[in-house]
Amino acid sequence: MATKITMPRLSDTMTEGTVATWLKKVGDKVSEGDILAEIETDKATMEFEAFTAGTLLHIGINEGETAPVDSLLAIIGKEGEDISSLLSGGNATAATEAKAETPVQTEPATQNSQSATSLPKGVTVVTMPRLSDTMTEGTVATWLKKIGDDVKEGDILAEIETDKATMEFESFNAGTLLYIGIQEGQSAPVDSVLAIIGPAGTDITGVAENFAKGGAFVSKTEEVVQATAPATSNQQQKTENIGRIFASPLAKQIAKDKGINLAQVKGTGENGRITKSDVENFSPSNVTPSAVEVSQPATGNQQPTTSVKPFVPAGEKFSEEIKNSQMRKTIARRLAESKFTAPHYYLTIEVSMDEAMKSRAVINTVPDTKVSFNDMVVKACAMALKKHPQVNSQWKEDAMIINHHVNIGVAVAVEDGLVVPVLNFTDQMSLSQIGAAVKDLAGKAKNKKLNPAEMEGSTFTVSNLGMFGIQSFTSIINQPNSAILSVGAIEEKPVIKNGQIVVGNTMTLTLACDHRTVDGATGAQFLQTLRIYLENPVTMLA
């Protein structure tokens, strides 16, 4: 009996998903527990397991394509079984419908003399994956393979921008890259044809066009290019790649943190790709003149020159248009919804940090212990929320939800925007546990390794810009939370103690509250309790 697999709902906010990678292709045997595909949600990319055994007969959503929850993802049944009634929307008596839990790599039908459920032998259609539960389209940031290149399982095909981050997209198929459906810088809906992989020389005429569905991106004016494309095409691609730096996201982040120019780093990865170890082992003394010149290619007989911005005459305006990433679009949408639906108000206090500085210095003398001031603020917030549960609430039209568990989200800046990993049951964690957890989650966020579960369920949020020297600022509430705390820098300044002017260390805290759930007096009382904990850290041990 054939079984229809549909796009699963992998998070409470997911409305559509993108197939990042198919790990099975049409005709493959599938056992219960096999990973069919990796699916992008608005939070992360997740593996999708098969709960039905049989043969993969049809793929309904190609790699890179996006489709609503419950859309037809795949069909699994007996080898050779007739599934035409399922594909036409009919209800076959022998078929049952089940929710898909893991995407499977689709193999679309071709136009010429091929059945509706088959492809040329060994050919796989790779579609735009859904890498997060809110992702509806993706942008190809960089292609790391070009038409005609050999592809192995595990090779990085491209880097794809989602609404959350830029993520590496691995190939789960081996063969030759025969076709590219989405060029660098172009965006396309989830499940659009991203590429076609198969044996070298395979005729794939009509495959991409026949496979396209709805809003899938396939240029009608662009012919399907095979691995035997003219040498001029390959030469053009080589020319376009001159000066482009191929590096993994982690290598880019490490280079940025260390102030290393990636143009000077020699890559040891595939096709000269720069890896984490290349950056960590980089030494400026090993730089050769040729390594520097690569980043400044010359044309003709011209010599490489340093890029200089042109002089802009008075009165003339020059601008640059930068396409919004998927993460940026999501940030814009969610923050606008919060700002224009929740009536914000702000409360600000100044806290003495003298005792906190002394306590932190003592705590950090313990071996293998590293506690930051932000960790102390998070701990103090967790304890204050237990005393003021009204601040730890959520607004709904018919009721107010008071949370008796404390899950604090910590805002982390990443290259493409902002993510908020969550510390579950923060009130039950020690300072050292909070410090270790925040460090781990922040590292995952910057390396784009967070999964959806690590970014869901927050009841309160802390945002800290003190490390940038910002004295004070206001934040937009991270809904469905009712409040968010903005943490400024610790400043050394004259203060009055016991009637005397002395040098003290103070920090400004600003609480943004949703007036629907948190009244002004309630917010003020929360800040008073927070001040007691921070000015007397020993009380957090009680």
Backbone torsions as a table, in degrees:
resi	resn	phi	psi	omega
1	MET	NA	124.6	-179.9
2	ALA	-71.5	142.5	-179.4
3	THR	-121.6	129.7	177.1
4	LYS	-86.2	128.0	176.8
5	ILE	-104.4	127.5	-177.6
6	THR	-110.7	162.9	178.6
7	MET	-62.3	120.0	-175.9
8	PRO	-79.1	156.7	171.5
9	ARG	-93.2	107.7	-172.8
10	LEU	-97.4	-2.7	175.0
11	SER	-155.0	164.6	-175.6
12	ASP	-70.8	-15.7	180.0
13	THR	-105.3	0.1	-175.1
14	MET	-75.4	127.4	175.9
15	THR	-116.0	-19.5	177.7
16	GLU	-153.5	162.3	-178.5
17	GLY	-137.3	158.4	179.0
18	THR	-120.3	131.8	177.2
19	VAL	-79.3	110.1	-179.8
20	ALA	-75.9	-45.8	-176.3
21	THR	-152.7	136.3	171.2
22	TRP	-94.0	127.8	178.1
23	LEU	-98.6	-5.7	173.7
24	LYS	-128.2	154.1	176.7
25	LYS	-124.8	164.0	-178.1
26	VAL	-55.6	130.1	-178.6
27	GLY	100.4	-15.1	179.8
28	ASP	-74.3	148.7	173.6
29	LYS	-78.0	139.6	-178.6
30	VAL	-124.3	129.8	176.0
31	SER	-110.1	156.1	177.3
32	GLU	-59.4	131.3	-179.4
33	GLY	96.5	-12.3	176.8
34	ASP	-65.8	145.2	174.9
35	ILE	-81.9	116.1	-179.9
36	LEU	-80.7	-45.3	-174.3
37	ALA	-161.0	171.2	171.1
38	GLU	-111.1	129.1	-174.8
39	ILE	-115.7	132.0	177.4
40	GLU	-87.6	131.9	171.5
41	THR	-114.2	-173.9	177.5
42	ASP	-76.6	-2.4	-178.7
43	LYS	-113.0	-40.3	-174.4
44	ALA	-169.5	177.9	175.5
45	THR	-102.2	126.5	-173.5
46	MET	-125.0	147.0	176.5
47	GLU	-76.6	142.3	-178.1
48	PHE	-119.2	116.9	-175.4
49	GLU	-90.7	153.0	175.5
50	ALA	-90.3	134.5	176.6
51	PHE	-112.8	14.1	178.3
52	THR	-133.3	137.9	178.9
53	ALA	-100.0	148.7	179.0
54	GLY	154.4	-148.8	178.6
55	THR	-115.3	136.7	177.7
56	LEU	-74.2	111.1	-174.2
57	LEU	-96.7	-25.4	-174.9
58	HIS	-156.8	143.3	173.5
59	ILE	-117.3	121.9	-175.5
60	GLY	-95.3	-18.6	-178.9
61	ILE	-131.4	116.7	-177.2
62	ASN	-79.1	164.5	177.1
63	GLU	-58.0	133.3	178.6
64	GLY	90.3	-14.3	-179.6
65	GLU	-87.6	152.1	-179.5
66	THR	-115.9	142.6	179.4
67	ALA	-149.0	152.5	179.1
68	PRO	-63.6	157.4	173.8
69	VAL	-56.0	140.2	-179.9
70	ASP	80.3	3.1	173.7
71	SER	-70.5	154.8	-179.7
72	LEU	-65.3	117.5	-179.4
73	LEU	-96.5	-44.4	-177.8
74	ALA	-164.4	168.5	174.8
75	ILE	-130.7	129.4	179.1
76	ILE	-119.9	134.2	180.0
77	GLY	-165.6	-156.7	179.3
78	LYS	-81.9	146.0	-180.0
79	GLU	-58.6	129.2	179.1
80	GLY	84.0	-0.1	-177.8
81	GLU	-67.3	141.4	179.7
82	ASP	-77.5	118.6	-179.5
83	ILE	-118.3	17.5	-177.3
84	SER	-60.3	-35.9	-179.6
85	SER	-67.7	-33.9	178.3
86	LEU	-70.5	-40.1	-178.9
87	LEU	-68.5	-30.2	-179.5
88	SER	-85.5	-1.5	176.8
89	GLY	97.0	-0.4	-179.7
90	GLY	-76.3	168.7	179.5
91	ASN	-107.9	91.3	179.0
92	ALA	-69.2	138.4	-178.3
93	THR	-64.3	-25.2	-177.2
94	ALA	-88.8	-0.3	-174.6
95	ALA	-107.5	143.9	172.3
96	THR	-122.8	154.5	-176.3
97	GLU	-111.8	130.3	-179.5
98	ALA	-131.8	153.4	177.8
99	LYS	-72.8	136.5	177.7
100	ALA	-82.1	141.2	179.0
101	GLU	-114.8	-14.1	176.9
102	THR	-147.2	129.2	-178.5
103	PRO	-62.7	149.4	177.0
104	VAL	-121.8	142.8	-175.4
105	GLN	-68.4	123.6	-172.7
106	THR	-85.9	146.0	174.7
107	GLU	-122.9	93.9	-175.0
108	PRO	-67.9	168.3	-179.7
109	ALA	-88.7	152.4	176.9
110	THR	-102.0	165.8	-174.5
111	GLN	-82.4	-37.9	-167.6
112	ASN	-92.2	111.9	171.3
113	SER	50.2	28.7	178.5
114	GLN	-124.5	144.4	-178.0
115	SER	-67.8	164.4	-175.2
116	ALA	-68.6	-12.4	-176.5
117	THR	-118.4	15.3	-177.4
118	SER	-129.2	161.8	177.8
119	LEU	-130.4	167.0	171.4
120	PRO	-53.5	144.5	-175.2
121	LYS	-54.9	128.5	177.0
122	GLY	82.7	-1.4	-177.4
123	VAL	-89.6	136.5	178.6
124	THR	-127.9	131.9	176.1
125	VAL	-93.9	122.9	-179.9
126	VAL	-101.5	127.7	-176.7
127	THR	-112.4	164.7	177.7
128	MET	-62.8	119.6	-175.8
129	PRO	-80.2	156.5	171.2
130	ARG	-93.6	107.5	-173.8
131	LEU	-97.5	-2.8	173.8
132	SER	-152.7	160.2	-173.5
133	ASP	-72.1	-13.2	177.7
134	THR	-107.1	1.6	-177.6
135	MET	-74.2	127.9	176.9
136	THR	-114.8	-21.1	177.0
137	GLU	-150.5	160.3	-179.9
138	GLY	-132.8	158.2	179.2
139	THR	-120.4	130.2	177.2
140	VAL	-78.3	110.5	-179.9
141	ALA	-77.9	-45.5	-176.9
142	THR	-151.3	135.1	170.0
143	TRP	-93.9	127.4	178.6
144	LEU	-99.4	-4.4	174.1
145	LYS	-127.9	153.7	176.6
146	LYS	-125.5	164.5	-177.5
147	ILE	-57.3	131.2	-178.7
148	GLY	99.3	-13.8	179.8
149	ASP	-74.6	147.2	172.5
150	ASP	-76.2	139.9	-179.2
151	VAL	-123.1	131.1	176.8
152	LYS	-110.2	157.5	175.7
153	GLU	-60.7	130.5	-179.5
154	GLY	96.2	-13.3	176.5
155	ASP	-65.9	145.6	175.7
156	ILE	-82.7	116.6	179.7
157	LEU	-80.6	-44.9	-173.9
158	ALA	-160.4	167.6	170.7
159	GLU	-109.4	127.1	-173.9
160	ILE	-118.2	132.2	176.4
161	GLU	-86.4	130.1	174.0
162	THR	-114.4	-172.7	177.9
163	ASP	-74.9	-5.6	-179.1
164	LYS	-113.4	-37.6	-174.0
165	ALA	-169.5	174.5	172.3
166	THR	-97.3	123.4	-171.9
167	MET	-123.6	146.3	175.4
168	GLU	-74.7	140.1	-178.9
169	PHE	-115.9	112.3	-176.3
170	GLU	-90.0	153.3	175.3
171	SER	-91.8	134.5	175.8
172	PHE	-108.5	16.7	178.9
173	ASN	-133.6	150.7	176.8
174	ALA	-109.6	147.9	179.8
175	GLY	155.0	-150.8	178.5
176	THR	-115.6	138.5	177.0
177	LEU	-73.9	110.0	-174.2
178	LEU	-96.1	-25.0	-172.6
179	TYR	-155.6	141.1	173.9
180	ILE	-119.6	121.3	-175.9
181	GLY	-96.0	-20.2	-179.0
182	ILE	-130.2	117.4	-176.7
183	GLN	-80.5	165.0	178.5
184	GLU	-58.5	133.9	179.3
185	GLY	88.8	-11.8	180.0
186	GLN	-90.5	150.2	177.9
187	SER	-112.9	151.6	178.8
188	ALA	-154.2	152.9	178.5
189	PRO	-63.0	156.8	173.6
190	VAL	-56.3	140.7	178.9
191	ASP	81.2	3.5	173.1
192	SER	-69.7	155.5	-179.6
193	VAL	-67.7	116.9	-179.8
194	LEU	-94.4	-43.9	-178.2
195	ALA	-163.2	167.1	174.5
196	ILE	-129.7	130.0	-178.7
197	ILE	-121.2	137.5	178.6
198	GLY	-173.5	-172.1	178.9
199	PRO	-64.2	144.0	179.9
200	ALA	-58.5	136.5	177.1
201	GLY	86.3	-2.2	-179.2
202	THR	-65.8	135.3	177.4
203	ASP	-79.0	113.5	-178.8
204	ILE	-114.7	22.4	179.5
205	THR	-56.3	126.2	176.5
206	GLY	86.1	-9.6	-177.1
207	VAL	-64.3	-51.5	-177.1
208	ALA	-63.8	-43.3	-178.1
209	GLU	-64.8	-40.6	-177.9
210	ASN	-72.5	-26.9	-176.0
211	PHE	-81.9	-23.8	-175.0
212	ALA	-60.9	141.3	178.6
213	LYS	-131.9	146.5	171.2
214	GLY	43.0	-116.7	-176.6
215	GLY	-90.4	13.8	-179.6
216	ALA	-61.0	141.5	-177.3
217	PHE	-87.7	112.0	170.8
218	VAL	-143.1	115.9	-178.4
219	SER	-68.0	121.0	-178.0
220	LYS	-73.8	-20.1	-179.1
221	THR	-89.7	-2.1	-176.1
222	GLU	-104.2	121.6	-179.3
223	GLU	-74.8	150.0	176.5
224	VAL	-68.0	122.2	-176.5
225	VAL	-97.1	130.5	-180.0
226	GLN	-98.2	173.1	-179.2
227	ALA	-64.5	-19.8	-179.6
228	THR	-93.4	27.8	-179.2
229	ALA	-58.3	154.1	-178.7
230	PRO	-56.0	152.0	-179.0
231	ALA	-62.1	-28.4	-179.0
232	THR	-64.7	-35.3	178.8
233	SER	-66.4	-44.6	178.8
234	ASN	-64.1	-37.6	179.8
235	GLN	-65.0	-37.5	179.7
236	GLN	-64.5	-41.5	179.2
237	GLN	-64.7	-38.7	178.4
238	LYS	-62.1	-40.2	-179.9
239	THR	-64.1	-39.6	-178.8
240	GLU	-67.2	-28.4	-176.8
241	ASN	-80.9	-11.4	-179.9
242	ILE	-62.7	129.1	177.5
243	GLY	89.0	-11.7	178.4
244	ARG	-79.1	136.9	-178.5
245	ILE	-103.8	120.0	178.6
246	PHE	-98.4	117.9	-179.6
247	ALA	-150.2	149.4	177.6
248	SER	-71.4	154.4	178.4
249	PRO	-55.1	-38.7	179.4
250	LEU	-65.9	-40.8	178.1
251	ALA	-63.1	-39.4	178.5
252	LYS	-63.0	-42.1	-178.2
253	GLN	-66.9	-43.2	179.6
254	ILE	-63.6	-41.8	178.9
255	ALA	-62.7	-40.6	179.1
256	LYS	-64.0	-43.8	-180.0
257	ASP	-64.0	-34.8	-177.3
258	LYS	-92.8	-3.3	-179.6
259	GLY	70.3	32.6	-178.6
260	ILE	-96.0	133.0	175.6
261	ASN	-80.2	113.5	-176.4
262	LEU	-62.5	-22.3	179.2
263	ALA	-64.8	-19.9	-178.9
264	GLN	-95.2	-3.9	-176.7
265	VAL	-95.6	130.2	177.7
266	LYS	-87.8	122.4	-178.6
267	GLY	-82.5	137.8	178.6
268	THR	-107.8	-0.8	-179.1
269	GLY	-81.0	-169.9	-178.9
270	GLU	-60.8	131.0	-179.3
271	ASN	56.7	31.7	178.4
272	GLY	77.8	16.0	-178.4
273	ARG	-67.6	137.3	-178.4
274	ILE	-83.5	127.9	-178.3
275	THR	-109.4	175.1	179.2
276	LYS	-57.0	-46.1	-177.4
277	SER	-65.2	-31.6	178.1
278	ASP	-62.1	-42.3	-179.0
279	VAL	-71.5	-43.1	-178.1
280	GLU	-65.4	-31.2	-178.9
281	ASN	-93.7	3.4	-177.0
282	PHE	-69.8	136.7	176.1
283	SER	-131.8	124.8	-178.5
284	PRO	-54.6	-26.8	-178.0
285	SER	-69.1	-18.0	-178.7
286	ASN	-90.8	0.9	-177.0
287	VAL	-72.9	130.5	176.5
288	THR	-104.4	155.3	-179.3
289	PRO	-54.7	-38.6	-178.0
290	SER	-64.6	-32.5	-179.0
291	ALA	-66.1	-33.0	179.6
292	VAL	-76.3	-35.3	-176.1
293	GLU	-69.3	-22.3	-178.1
294	VAL	-60.2	-34.5	-177.1
295	SER	-77.8	-4.1	-180.0
296	GLN	-132.3	72.0	-176.3
297	PRO	-66.6	147.2	177.4
298	ALA	-107.4	153.2	176.8
299	THR	-114.6	139.4	-179.4
300	GLY	65.3	-131.9	179.9
301	ASN	-98.3	5.9	-177.8
302	GLN	-71.9	146.9	177.9
303	GLN	-93.1	147.7	177.7
304	PRO	-58.1	135.9	179.1
305	THR	-129.8	157.6	178.7
306	THR	-70.6	134.5	-179.3
307	SER	-68.3	128.2	-179.6
308	VAL	-126.0	129.7	178.7
309	LYS	-68.1	138.1	-179.1
310	PRO	-68.2	154.2	177.1
311	PHE	-70.4	131.0	-179.4
312	VAL	-103.0	110.5	-179.6
313	PRO	-61.8	152.3	179.0
314	ALA	-60.2	137.9	178.0
315	GLY	92.1	-19.0	179.3
316	GLU	-94.1	145.0	-178.7
317	LYS	-120.3	130.6	175.1
318	PHE	-120.2	138.5	-179.1
319	SER	-137.3	164.0	-179.9
320	GLU	-128.8	132.1	178.6
321	GLU	-99.3	120.9	-179.9
322	ILE	-113.0	122.4	-177.2
323	LYS	-67.1	136.0	-179.4
324	ASN	-70.2	132.3	175.5
325	SER	-75.8	165.8	179.1
326	GLN	-63.6	-38.0	178.1
327	MET	-63.1	-42.8	-179.3
328	ARG	-63.0	-39.1	178.8
329	LYS	-63.3	-41.4	-179.5
330	THR	-67.9	-40.9	177.4
331	ILE	-60.0	-45.0	-179.5
332	ALA	-61.3	-44.1	-177.6
333	ARG	-66.5	-47.1	-175.1
334	ARG	-70.7	-38.8	179.9
335	LEU	-70.5	-35.9	177.0
336	ALA	-65.6	-41.5	177.7
337	GLU	-60.3	-42.5	-179.3
338	SER	-66.2	-47.4	-175.5
339	LYS	-64.7	-35.9	-174.0
340	PHE	-97.6	-0.9	175.9
341	THR	-115.1	-29.9	179.7
342	ALA	-100.6	122.5	177.6
343	PRO	-71.6	100.4	-177.1
344	HIS	-78.5	143.9	162.9
345	TYR	-142.2	162.0	-169.1
346	TYR	-129.8	138.8	176.5
347	LEU	-125.3	134.1	-175.7
348	THR	-126.8	135.8	174.5
349	ILE	-134.2	160.2	175.1
350	GLU	-113.4	129.3	-174.5
351	VAL	-116.7	135.1	174.0
352	SER	-74.9	129.9	-177.0
353	MET	-111.7	12.9	-178.2
354	ASP	-59.2	-49.6	-178.4
355	GLU	-69.3	-35.9	179.0
356	ALA	-63.2	-38.4	178.9
357	MET	-65.2	-40.1	178.8
358	LYS	-66.4	-44.4	-178.3
359	SER	-64.2	-41.5	-179.5
360	ARG	-63.0	-41.5	-179.9
361	ALA	-61.0	-38.7	-179.9
362	VAL	-70.8	-44.5	-178.6
363	ILE	-59.8	-40.7	-175.9
364	ASN	-76.3	-1.3	172.7
365	THR	-80.0	-15.4	178.0
366	VAL	-70.3	131.7	-178.8
367	PRO	-56.0	140.7	177.7
368	ASP	59.7	28.2	178.3
369	THR	-123.0	129.9	179.6
370	LYS	-140.6	105.8	-179.2
371	VAL	-113.7	131.4	178.6
372	SER	-99.2	168.9	176.6
373	PHE	-65.2	-33.4	179.1
374	ASN	-65.0	-36.3	176.8
375	ASP	-62.2	-38.6	179.0
376	MET	-66.9	-38.6	177.9
377	VAL	-64.8	-42.7	179.3
378	VAL	-61.3	-44.9	179.2
379	LYS	-62.4	-44.6	180.0
380	ALA	-63.2	-39.4	178.4
381	CYS	-63.2	-42.9	-179.2
382	ALA	-60.5	-42.3	-179.7
383	MET	-71.6	-36.4	178.7
384	ALA	-68.8	-34.2	179.0
385	LEU	-65.9	-32.9	177.3
386	LYS	-65.9	-30.6	178.3
387	LYS	-84.4	-21.1	-179.1
388	HIS	-131.1	70.8	-175.4
389	PRO	-62.0	-19.0	179.4
390	GLN	-62.4	-31.5	178.8
391	VAL	-73.9	-22.8	-178.2
392	ASN	-95.7	50.6	-170.4
393	SER	-124.9	174.6	176.8
394	GLN	-136.6	145.1	-179.9
395	TRP	-97.9	132.4	168.9
396	LYS	-130.7	156.3	-174.4
397	GLU	-61.0	-35.0	-176.2
398	ASP	-104.3	-6.6	-179.0
399	ALA	-164.6	160.3	173.9
400	MET	-107.9	132.1	-179.3
401	ILE	-100.9	120.2	175.6
402	ILE	-98.0	117.4	-179.3
403	ASN	-86.9	126.0	178.0
404	HIS	-97.0	0.0	170.3
405	HIS	-106.9	151.4	-178.2
406	VAL	-115.4	111.4	175.8
407	ASN	-119.4	107.0	-175.1
408	ILE	-97.3	127.5	174.9
409	GLY	-90.6	137.1	-179.5
410	VAL	-114.7	114.9	-178.1
411	ALA	-66.5	130.1	-179.8
412	VAL	-126.6	124.8	177.8
413	ALA	-80.3	130.6	175.1
414	VAL	-122.1	173.5	-173.5
415	GLU	-57.9	-37.1	-175.0
416	ASP	-97.5	-1.7	-179.0
417	GLY	160.5	-124.8	-173.0
418	LEU	-145.7	135.7	173.4
419	VAL	-129.0	158.9	-177.0
420	VAL	-129.4	85.9	173.7
421	PRO	-67.3	153.7	-170.8
422	VAL	-118.4	137.2	173.9
423	LEU	-98.9	106.4	-178.3
424	ASN	-75.5	138.7	179.3
425	PHE	53.0	51.0	-176.4
426	THR	-59.6	-33.8	-177.1
427	ASP	-64.4	-20.3	-179.0
428	GLN	-95.0	3.3	-178.2
429	MET	-99.0	147.2	174.8
430	SER	-81.6	170.0	178.9
431	LEU	-60.2	-43.6	-179.1
432	SER	-66.7	-35.3	177.3
433	GLN	-66.9	-40.5	177.3
434	ILE	-62.7	-45.0	-179.5
435	GLY	-59.5	-44.6	-179.2
436	ALA	-67.5	-40.7	-178.8
437	ALA	-66.9	-42.7	179.4
438	VAL	-63.8	-42.4	179.1
439	LYS	-61.3	-43.3	-179.2
440	ASP	-65.3	-46.8	-178.1
441	LEU	-68.0	-38.5	178.5
442	ALA	-64.7	-38.8	177.1
443	GLY	-64.2	-42.6	177.6
444	LYS	-62.9	-40.0	-178.9
445	ALA	-62.4	-44.4	-177.6
446	LYS	-72.6	-24.3	177.7
447	ASN	-97.0	6.1	177.1
448	LYS	60.9	41.7	-178.8
449	LYS	-114.2	5.5	179.1
450	LEU	-68.3	141.4	173.5
451	ASN	-103.6	163.1	-175.0
452	PRO	-54.4	-39.5	-177.2
453	ALA	-61.5	-26.1	-178.8
454	GLU	-84.1	-1.7	179.1
455	MET	-123.0	14.5	-177.7
456	GLU	-119.9	154.8	171.5
457	GLY	88.9	13.8	-179.8
458	SER	-69.2	148.0	176.2
459	THR	-115.1	-10.2	-179.3
460	PHE	-160.9	152.2	-176.9
461	THR	-130.7	143.7	175.0
462	VAL	-119.2	129.1	177.4
463	SER	-123.5	125.4	-173.9
464	ASN	-122.9	120.8	174.5
465	LEU	-117.6	14.2	-179.1
466	GLY	-61.5	-32.3	-179.2
467	MET	-65.9	-14.6	177.6
468	PHE	-97.5	6.6	179.1
469	GLY	80.8	12.4	179.7
470	ILE	-76.1	124.9	-177.1
471	GLN	-71.9	-46.1	179.3
472	SER	-159.3	155.3	178.6
473	PHE	-162.5	168.1	176.7
474	THR	-116.6	146.8	-178.6
475	SER	-116.3	161.2	174.0
476	ILE	-93.6	134.2	-175.6
477	ILE	-59.9	134.7	177.9
478	ASN	-86.8	87.8	-176.9
479	GLN	-63.0	146.3	13.4
480	PRO	-87.4	14.7	175.8
481	ASN	-59.9	159.5	177.1
482	SER	-102.2	-7.7	-178.3
483	ALA	-157.2	158.1	175.0
484	ILE	-144.6	137.5	-179.0
485	LEU	-102.5	128.1	176.9
486	SER	-101.3	124.8	-174.4
487	VAL	-110.2	123.9	179.6
488	GLY	-95.1	-174.6	-177.9
489	ALA	-79.2	153.9	172.7
490	ILE	-81.2	126.3	-176.8
491	GLU	-118.0	139.2	173.9
492	GLU	-90.0	123.0	-173.9
493	LYS	-156.2	162.8	176.3
494	PRO	-68.8	132.7	176.7
495	VAL	-134.5	162.5	179.6
496	ILE	-104.0	120.8	176.6
497	LYS	-129.9	123.9	-179.7
498	ASN	55.3	38.6	177.4
499	GLY	78.7	4.2	-178.6
500	GLN	-116.9	145.5	175.8
501	ILE	-86.5	117.8	-179.2
502	VAL	-132.6	168.9	176.8
503	VAL	-84.5	126.3	-179.7
504	GLY	-131.9	169.7	177.5
505	ASN	-118.3	120.1	-176.7
506	THR	-124.5	158.4	178.6
507	MET	-137.4	137.4	-179.4
508	THR	-97.7	129.6	178.0
509	LEU	-118.5	134.7	178.7
510	THR	-125.1	123.9	-179.6
511	LEU	-103.8	120.1	174.1
512	ALA	-95.7	127.6	-176.1
513	CYS	-123.1	151.4	172.1
514	ASP	-90.0	114.3	-173.5
515	HIS	-68.0	-13.1	177.7
516	ARG	-69.9	-28.4	-176.5
517	THR	-117.3	-28.5	-175.0
518	VAL	-120.5	112.5	177.0
519	ASP	-77.4	162.6	-176.6
520	GLY	-57.4	-43.9	-178.9
521	ALA	-65.3	-37.2	179.1
522	THR	-64.5	-44.2	178.0
523	GLY	-63.5	-38.9	-179.8
524	ALA	-65.8	-40.7	180.0
525	GLN	-66.2	-36.7	176.8
526	PHE	-61.1	-45.1	-179.7
527	LEU	-65.8	-34.7	176.9
528	GLN	-62.4	-44.2	179.0
529	THR	-65.1	-40.4	178.8
530	LEU	-60.9	-40.6	179.2
531	ARG	-63.0	-41.3	-180.0
532	ILE	-59.6	-44.6	-179.5
533	TYR	-64.9	-42.3	-176.6
534	LEU	-75.2	-34.9	-179.6
535	GLU	-80.2	-17.7	177.1
536	ASN	-135.0	74.6	-173.3
537	PRO	-56.1	-25.8	-179.2
538	VAL	-62.6	-24.8	179.7
539	THR	-67.9	-19.6	178.4
540	MET	-74.6	-9.2	178.5
541	LEU	-92.4	-9.0	-175.9
542	ALA	-71.8	NA	NA
